[in-house]
Amino acid sequence: MRRAGTPLLCLLLCSCAGAPPSTPVADTRPLKVKLIAFNDFHGNLEAPHATIRAPADGLDPDRTDRDVSVPAGGLDRFATMVKTLAARNPNHAIVSSGDMIGATPLVSALFLDEPTIEAMNLIGVDFNSVGNHEFDRGVAELRRKQTGGCERYVVSLEPCRSGHRFEGARFQYLAANVVDRSTGQPIFPAYGIKAFEGVKIGFIGLTLKGTDQIVDPTGIASVEFRDEASTINASAASLRSQGVNTIVVLIHEGGYSQARLNEKTCPGLTGDILPILDRLDRSVDVVASAHTHQPYVCTYRSFLLTSAASYGRLVTDIDLEIDRSTGRVTRKAAVNRVVASEAYGEYSVQAGYPLLEPDAELARHVGAYVAKVAPFANRKVGIAQVSLSNREDASGQSPLGSILADADLDATRGLGARFALLNPGSVRASIDNGPDGAVTYGSLFRTQPFGNNLITMTLSGAQIKATLEQQWSVSRQQPQILQVSAGFSYAYDPSRPLGDRVIAETIRIDGEQVTPDRPYRVTVNSFLASGGDGFTVLLEGRGRVTGIIDVDAAEAYFTTRSPMVAPAPGRITKRGG
């Protein structure tokens, strides 16, 4: 009977020629959009042998049960996590808040990070804001990452070394506050727009204004880094004028929180992100932050603030509900999802954090580059009796930092060097020696991936003290304590006034007190020699001589001094507060 009645009904309806057309009923349901965010990946294609502190057995973070260290990371499982989340909602965007490349392991760095860009193309990333490490090899090389090609802009490494043409990023780099000095325009778009069922979302991408203080100045002379909050607000106004009322900021700046993983508040939140957030227009909905390698998810003012730690150990799963008529967010929530990886060393797979099935396509991609880099990475350079940590003690020293400073000094004694200074940011990772104590070139490269030359120069005793005073600055919350070589020692008191925290009479070289007007030869890396990390006094150094690359100095030192042991602390003494 239903089939017989249908033609008659159609005939009756079709005969009503004079009836006005029906008006479509507006969809009043909120539009649901998923954002899949990460940051500070740093080319960690292989599992980085790093952990994430997380509630035991995957328990609710509001409970007081103990936390455990979960081995995490690895591109093949990272890709599975991202693709799994993407499959839950066709309305999604995959975004990164910078430092996708730079300071990378050998498997990516040997090929100028082309393997990482290719991997992110396969995953389907939409937007990546520039971070400070995107500029490690200069603006011209960064532009090549976007556009592709085999033009050579780096002296020490060859592009397209893998044997095929590099096609560039299929995702869009964003650089709202990085302006070409000659044109006054951003070197990449300030923002990108993605539409879902007619509703537009704007993504503003930028890096920290202080990038020029933490990147080799020679590669970024053509650009200017502008104020973050002013740039975001101007971009947000531009987006609103185009009818974009959902605004996401991908910023390579961050904070520090005492929160447990996925705690929905950020207790004790500090950091350079806060003054930026305090000045942001309230039209911003989400701020996906970065740079500090911290995990947090919370609301600050009206903004959903997130960060996914680093190295692909976490993925931030963000859900938005948007009013279709206004394009404005009505609900937002986020959770950091752990990308659990295989056990290593003393760290075991944890209940509640199951291993995801590796993505086959990405596993093949990584495997191909691992095979290419193996002859370099697996070469044994020495023996270490213990794992050499880059974790700093209360005074600011780390065992590995001290050893690497010793290596720099040893490599430049022939140039008259009396001591060496090393910025802590160049000691990127601890060295995990193998079961037989073997230290490989790959592990050395992982901790010193920048390819900085050693520069030996002459400073007066007064300039040495002034350099040490620059470890503290009003522009940063945490001091940058330089790692120092054996034979050099001093004491400082952080409770003393800025500019006079180093106790002059304690500065000694081989037991002899340093005097203000006497010249001394010192070795630093080329980053510091160019005034990097704000150590501008080093620009005054005279009689500069360029030596070998830092990782080569480390290799020579490990080869001749093995078996290595952790040096005794005490080169730097912290007094008072």
VOGU-3710 file (C-alpha; in Angstrom, 3 decimals, decimal comma):
1> mrragtpllc> 0,000/0,000/0,000  2,890/2,389/0,746  4,318/1,874/-2,754  0,922/2,404/-4,440  0,287/5,656/-2,596  3,570/7,300/-3,367  2,875/8,210/-7,076  -0,530/9,623/-6,148  1,024/11,803/-3,447  3,647/13,032/-5,911
11> lllcscagap> 0,921/13,839/-8,460  -1,047/15,887/-5,932  2,033/17,798/-4,812  3,267/18,453/-8,334  -0,133/19,775/-9,421  0,111/22,656/-6,951  1,934/24,856/-9,459  0,883/28,070/-7,795  2,251/27,179/-4,316  5,401/29,083/-3,254
21> pstpvadtrp> 8,605/27,019/-2,876  9,233/25,713/0,601  11,882/27,482/2,722  14,733/25,218/3,876  14,758/24,750/7,622  17,947/26,188/9,128  20,161/23,705/10,963  20,163/24,945/14,549  22,458/22,255/15,865  25,926/23,507/16,880
31> lkvkliafnd> 28,700/22,769/14,408  31,213/20,409/15,979  34,866/20,875/14,966  37,939/18,998/16,194  41,384/20,575/16,335  44,357/18,225/16,602  47,333/20,171/17,916  50,963/19,532/18,773  54,146/21,527/19,207  57,920/21,266/19,540
41> fhgnleapha> 58,163/18,048/17,547  61,836/18,737/16,771  62,097/16,064/14,109  61,728/13,148/16,522  60,872/10,570/13,888  61,997/7,710/16,124  60,764/7,252/19,680  62,838/9,798/21,619  63,497/7,702/24,736  61,537/10,195/26,797
51> tirapadgld> 58,564/9,907/29,132  55,429/11,777/30,164  54,308/11,959/33,788  50,687/10,818/33,830  48,094/9,552/36,333  48,609/5,849/37,061  46,439/3,473/35,028  44,955/6,374/33,083  42,984/7,545/36,101  41,123/10,836/36,347
61> pdrtdrdvsv> 43,729/13,556/37,021  41,537/15,040/39,760  42,140/11,923/41,822  45,146/11,814/44,114  46,551/8,497/42,928  50,247/8,382/42,107  51,675/9,404/38,752  53,839/7,191/36,567  56,401/7,828/33,838  55,012/6,661/30,501
71> paggldrfat> 57,476/6,077/27,626  56,086/8,189/24,796  56,697/9,397/21,242  57,683/7,967/17,871  56,258/9,159/14,559  54,560/5,878/13,578  52,364/5,841/16,691  52,039/9,645/16,705  50,555/9,365/13,203  48,122/6,688/14,368
81> mvktlaarnp> 46,947/8,921/17,206  46,455/11,905/14,893  44,624/9,854/12,256  42,436/8,171/14,894  41,337/11,544/16,242  40,773/12,890/12,728  38,540/9,925/11,889  36,206/10,862/14,744  35,119/14,076/13,048  35,402/14,943/9,341
91> nhaivssgdm> 35,358/18,598/10,420  38,904/18,778/11,729  42,187/20,645/11,362  45,685/19,411/12,240  47,906/22,214/13,500  51,351/22,759/15,009  52,640/25,649/17,128  56,210/25,650/15,884  59,607/23,991/16,281  58,427/21,160/14,086
101> igatplvsal> 62,026/21,146/12,854  65,361/22,344/14,209  67,415/20,840/17,031  66,591/17,466/15,525  68,115/13,979/15,777  70,531/12,891/13,079  67,886/10,885/11,161  66,182/14,194/10,310  69,015/16,715/10,602  71,424/14,937/8,228
111> fldeptieam> 68,832/15,524/5,498  68,133/19,149/6,503  64,857/18,055/8,126  63,284/17,135/4,807  62,155/13,761/6,274  60,120/15,558/8,955  58,409/17,884/6,471  57,579/14,900/4,244  56,174/13,008/7,240  53,916/15,903/8,206
121> nligvdfnsv> 52,672/16,031/4,615  51,694/12,381/4,910  49,917/12,991/8,214  47,927/15,852/6,695  48,993/18,868/8,743  47,105/22,038/7,766  49,072/24,853/9,440  52,362/25,247/11,310  53,375/28,479/12,983  57,065/29,263/12,847
131> gnhefdrgva> 59,029/28,690/16,051  62,482/29,938/16,924  64,114/26,699/15,754  62,542/27,030/12,322  65,118/29,808/11,869  68,165/27,772/12,966  69,479/27,557/9,401  68,321/30,977/8,272  65,363/32,511/6,490  66,315/31,357/2,990
141> elrrkqtggc> 66,491/27,705/4,047  63,167/28,041/5,877  61,543/29,387/2,719  62,854/26,294/0,919  61,054/24,135/3,471  57,793/25,685/2,277  58,402/25,822/-1,463  60,702/22,827/-1,973  63,653/22,466/-4,294  67,307/21,569/-3,913
151> eryvvslepc> 68,901/25,017/-3,674  71,751/25,044/-1,180  71,690/27,614/1,635  73,575/25,638/4,302  77,338/25,185/4,034  77,700/22,038/6,099  74,815/19,938/4,739  73,534/19,121/1,278  69,839/19,418/0,348  68,011/16,556/-1,392
161> rsghrfegar> 70,599/14,161/-0,005  68,007/11,404/0,111  68,227/10,979/-3,664  64,935/12,591/-4,669  63,764/16,155/-5,150  62,337/17,738/-2,030  58,813/18,959/-2,812  58,337/21,215/0,214  55,551/21,481/2,767  52,010/20,913/1,597
171> fqylaanvvd> 50,855/22,574/4,808  51,092/26,349/5,233  53,700/28,019/7,412  52,295/31,008/9,338  54,447/33,917/10,528  52,284/36,871/11,526  55,002/38,717/13,453  58,054/37,883/11,301  58,396/40,762/8,873  60,804/41,190/5,974
181> rstgqpifpa> 62,734/44,398/6,611  62,777/45,366/2,934  59,055/44,930/2,260  57,424/45,322/5,673  55,375/42,187/4,978  55,309/38,856/6,858  57,583/36,255/5,285  54,664/33,787/5,372  50,921/34,492/5,726  49,838/35,895/9,071
191> ygikafegvk> 46,884/33,549/9,233  45,039/30,801/7,415  41,308/30,146/7,128  39,591/26,778/6,979  35,823/26,428/6,435  33,584/23,672/7,784  30,018/23,462/6,429  30,179/27,160/5,587  31,591/28,232/8,980  35,089/29,716/8,855
201> igfigltlkg> 37,837/29,275/11,450  40,900/31,523/11,419  44,336/30,291/12,528  46,891/32,977/13,446  50,482/31,726/13,657  53,529/33,435/15,154  56,696/32,968/17,168  58,031/34,703/20,249  59,300/38,256/19,767  62,601/37,266/21,383
211> tdqivdptgi> 63,473/34,783/18,631  66,269/37,096/17,516  67,892/36,609/20,925  67,997/32,806/20,752  68,819/32,160/17,093  72,108/32,702/15,265  71,760/36,356/14,170  73,564/35,827/10,862  70,648/33,882/9,348  67,859/36,268/10,373
221> asvefrdeas> 69,329/39,701/9,598  66,691/40,278/6,894  63,691/39,969/9,221  62,198/41,670/12,245  60,254/39,940/15,040  57,354/42,077/16,261  55,247/42,226/19,418  53,082/39,159/19,851  49,877/40,558/21,383  49,652/43,553/19,027
231> tinasaaslr> 50,183/41,273/16,045  47,517/38,803/17,174  44,962/41,532/17,842  45,529/43,103/14,428  45,214/39,736/12,701  42,079/38,911/14,695  40,499/42,212/13,590  41,342/41,396/9,976  39,726/37,973/10,331  36,573/39,412/11,896
241> sqgvntivvl> 36,266/41,858/9,003  36,104/38,813/6,713  33,313/37,223/8,734  35,589/34,856/10,669  34,397/34,743/14,285  36,174/31,612/15,540  39,840/32,418/16,074  42,660/30,057/17,063  46,165/31,295/17,884  49,156/29,032/17,260
251> iheggysqar> 51,925/30,759/19,176  55,456/29,596/19,822  55,601/30,909/23,353  54,464/29,221/26,529  54,356/28,883/30,246  54,994/26,590/33,176  52,368/24,994/35,396  52,329/22,684/38,399  49,318/20,875/36,976  49,212/17,119/36,620
261> lnektcpglt> 48,504/15,841/33,134  45,020/16,930/32,011  44,215/18,733/35,217  41,705/21,323/34,019  43,349/24,255/35,771  46,913/25,513/35,553  47,999/25,973/39,181  51,076/28,145/39,571  50,981/29,169/35,903  53,948/31,390/35,064
271> gdilpildrl> 55,937/32,246/31,974  56,276/34,717/29,152  52,925/33,696/27,649  51,001/35,447/30,453  51,708/39,098/29,534  50,673/38,222/25,981  47,402/36,603/27,087  46,651/39,569/29,346  46,648/41,872/26,298  44,719/39,661/23,861
281> drsvdvvasa> 41,368/40,632/22,395  38,594/38,428/23,748  37,590/37,431/20,238  40,361/34,817/20,441  38,955/31,430/21,432  41,907/29,037/21,643  45,612/29,615/22,272  47,718/26,571/21,394  51,068/27,460/22,931  54,561/25,965/22,780
291> hthqpyvcty> 58,278/26,591/23,419  58,483/25,553/27,083  57,892/21,828/26,346  55,269/21,698/29,096  51,906/19,884/29,079  48,852/21,840/30,205  45,189/22,431/29,402  43,189/25,124/31,165  41,198/28,324/30,799  43,007/31,636/31,221
301> rsflltsaas> 40,744/34,669/31,072  38,313/33,499/28,405  40,906/31,589/26,379  41,312/27,839/26,182  45,081/27,505/26,706  46,898/24,326/25,686  50,373/22,887/25,207  51,367/19,347/24,202  54,836/19,074/25,780  57,328/18,091/23,026
311> ygrlvtdidl> 58,828/15,418/20,763  55,449/13,983/19,733  54,794/12,511/23,181  51,361/14,131/23,408  48,641/15,232/21,014  46,115/17,855/22,140  42,551/16,839/21,274  40,417/20,010/21,130  36,651/19,972/20,578  34,726/23,105/19,624
321> eidrstgrvt> 31,007/23,692/19,285  30,135/26,687/17,108  26,869/28,515/16,571  26,220/28,190/12,848  24,393/31,507/12,574  27,011/33,650/14,314  30,159/31,585/13,775  31,033/32,008/17,449  32,226/29,289/19,804  29,668/28,193/22,387
331> rkaavnrvva> 31,659/25,369/23,961  35,319/24,326/23,989  37,251/21,558/25,707  40,611/19,853/25,356  42,571/16,858/26,582  46,201/15,861/26,055  46,438/12,301/24,729  49,552/10,246/25,459  51,336/8,651/22,506  52,660/5,661/24,435
341> seaygeysvq> 55,778/3,973/23,054  57,910/0,931/23,777  59,681/0,452/27,080  63,317/1,503/27,309  65,877/1,439/30,071  64,127/1,496/33,433  60,840/2,795/31,977  58,092/0,260/31,345  54,854/0,283/29,383  52,131/1,423/31,774
351> agypllepda> 48,629/0,043/32,252  46,063/2,547/31,038  48,335/3,755/28,238  48,229/1,009/25,605  50,533/0,988/22,621  48,818/2,120/19,449  49,326/0,115/16,278  52,120/1,823/14,302  50,974/3,546/11,128  52,396/1,420/8,317
361> elarhvgayv> 52,969/4,260/5,855  54,843/6,417/8,344  56,781/3,425/9,673  58,069/2,791/6,139  58,944/6,449/5,745  60,970/6,533/8,955  62,541/3,147/8,276  63,880/4,315/4,922  65,678/7,265/6,511  66,892/5,218/9,473
371> akvapfanrk> 68,557/2,867/7,004  70,188/5,779/5,160  71,535/7,372/8,327  72,619/4,147/10,086  76,284/4,201/8,969  76,645/7,651/10,550  74,428/7,216/13,590  75,684/3,813/14,761  79,382/4,597/14,626  80,858/4,040/18,091
381> vgiaqvslsn> 82,801/7,044/19,368  83,481/6,079/22,974  82,411/4,485/26,230  80,494/5,998/29,139  80,357/4,221/32,474  77,036/5,896/33,345  74,249/7,691/31,516  75,364/11,299/31,064  72,535/13,636/31,996  71,825/17,174/30,808
391> redasgqspl> 69,709/17,791/33,906  71,017/20,781/35,838  71,695/20,745/39,580  70,782/23,540/41,981  73,687/25,687/40,795  72,799/25,271/37,117  75,468/22,736/36,114  74,776/19,467/34,335  77,175/16,517/34,031  76,899/16,430/30,255
401> gsiladadld> 77,170/20,197/29,922  80,412/20,113/31,882  81,820/17,335/29,690  80,934/19,143/26,473  82,525/22,354/27,754  85,639/20,299/28,530  85,555/18,956/24,963  85,376/22,491/23,529  88,338/23,555/25,646  90,364/20,484/24,715
411> atrglgarfa> 89,780/21,147/20,994  90,984/24,761/21,215  93,883/24,716/23,660  96,164/25,073/20,644  94,469/28,435/19,985  95,377/29,599/23,471  92,038/28,874/25,145  92,154/28,874/28,952  88,496/27,919/29,483  85,230/27,344/27,596
421> llnpgsvras> 81,645/28,506/28,100  78,615/26,701/26,684  74,981/27,843/26,636  72,642/25,281/28,245  70,241/25,388/25,281  72,876/23,753/23,091  72,912/20,652/25,313  69,682/19,284/23,901  69,450/15,786/25,370  71,113/13,375/27,749
431> idngpdgavt> 73,357/10,663/26,338  71,944/7,181/26,823  74,850/4,810/26,414  74,188/1,286/25,176  74,234/-1,913/27,260  78,006/-2,169/26,813  78,466/1,523/27,619  78,900/2,403/23,961  78,317/6,023/22,957  77,418/6,471/19,298
441> ygslfrtqpf> 77,817/9,438/16,989  74,026/9,561/16,759  73,708/10,090/20,507  76,340/12,833/20,418  74,574/14,529/17,539  71,267/14,368/19,346  72,691/16,438/22,167  74,545/18,907/19,895  72,568/19,087/16,645  73,235/22,668/15,546
451> gnnlitmtls> 76,619/22,331/13,854  78,072/25,380/15,619  81,738/26,169/15,042  83,938/26,843/18,037  85,165/30,426/18,295  88,155/31,329/20,468  88,472/34,989/21,448  90,147/37,284/23,960  88,151/38,885/26,757  89,296/40,987/29,670
461> gaqikatleq> 88,558/39,872/33,206  85,933/42,625/33,401  84,268/41,349/30,227  84,256/37,814/31,629  82,376/39,019/34,710  79,996/41,065/32,542  79,312/37,965/30,426  78,489/35,928/33,512  76,144/38,682/34,727  74,163/38,321/31,491
471> qwsvsrqqpq> 73,048/34,880/32,681  70,250/36,870/34,375  68,060/39,291/32,478  64,905/41,272/33,107  63,564/39,940/29,797  63,410/36,295/30,914  62,114/34,632/34,046  64,709/31,867/34,274  68,496/32,400/34,245  70,612/30,895/31,470
481> ilqvsagfsy> 73,473/29,383/33,482  76,440/28,781/31,192  78,159/25,421/31,374  81,866/25,860/32,164  84,963/23,788/31,566  87,213/22,260/34,218  89,561/24,755/35,862  87,089/27,625/35,641  85,014/28,375/38,726  82,976/31,121/40,365
491> aydpsrplgd> 80,167/31,725/42,850  76,976/33,733/42,509  74,192/34,939/44,762  70,775/35,310/43,046  69,529/37,521/45,893  72,000/40,248/44,967  70,989/43,059/42,572  70,758/42,338/38,864  74,135/43,075/37,294  76,101/42,227/40,442
501> rviaetirid> 75,167/38,634/41,219  78,538/37,101/40,371  80,991/37,449/43,247  84,028/38,925/41,508  86,719/37,584/43,824  85,502/33,997/43,289  86,084/33,979/39,501  89,136/31,779/39,000  91,003/30,040/36,192  93,141/27,099/37,315
511> geqvtpdrpy> 92,946/28,442/40,842  94,165/31,929/39,936  91,811/34,842/40,567  90,710/36,636/37,411  91,651/40,327/37,370  89,550/42,920/35,516  92,220/44,370/33,204  94,044/41,179/32,222  93,296/39,413/28,877  92,145/35,777/28,761
521> rvtvnsflas> 91,427/33,454/25,840  87,995/31,808/25,977  86,152/29,422/23,646  82,428/29,622/22,943  80,280/28,291/20,109  79,393/30,465/17,121  75,866/31,000/18,430  77,143/32,598/21,628  79,907/34,432/19,768  77,180/36,154/17,722
531> ggdgftvlle> 75,465/37,412/20,881  72,953/34,553/21,066  70,793/34,101/24,181  71,458/37,755/25,004  75,178/37,303/25,732  76,038/40,482/23,864  79,304/41,135/25,732  80,823/38,297/23,699  80,441/40,481/20,597  83,316/42,534/22,029
541> grgrvtgiid> 85,741/39,593/21,945  89,014/40,300/20,093  91,353/38,063/18,100  88,636/35,654/17,001  89,734/32,342/15,521  87,229/29,826/14,138  87,747/26,202/15,078  86,028/22,888/14,373  82,319/22,094/14,771  81,186/21,416/18,342
551> vdaaeayftt> 79,956/17,864/17,729  83,309/17,004/16,113  85,069/18,329/19,206  82,816/16,142/21,358  83,551/13,083/19,217  87,309/13,620/19,489  87,036/14,069/23,241  84,986/10,918/23,773  87,314/8,939/21,527  90,458/9,938/23,412
561> rspmvapapg> 89,083/10,143/26,978  86,881/7,067/27,241  85,646/5,569/29,433  83,825/8,753/30,395  82,523/9,392/33,877  80,337/12,192/35,155  82,552/15,056/36,375  82,347/16,201/39,964  80,097/19,197/40,648  81,444/22,393/42,150
571> ritkrgg> 82,609/24,434/39,196  79,765/26,847/39,932  78,598/27,602/43,471  75,224/29,084/44,311  75,079/31,127/47,508  72,334/32,932/49,405  68,868/32,977/47,862
//
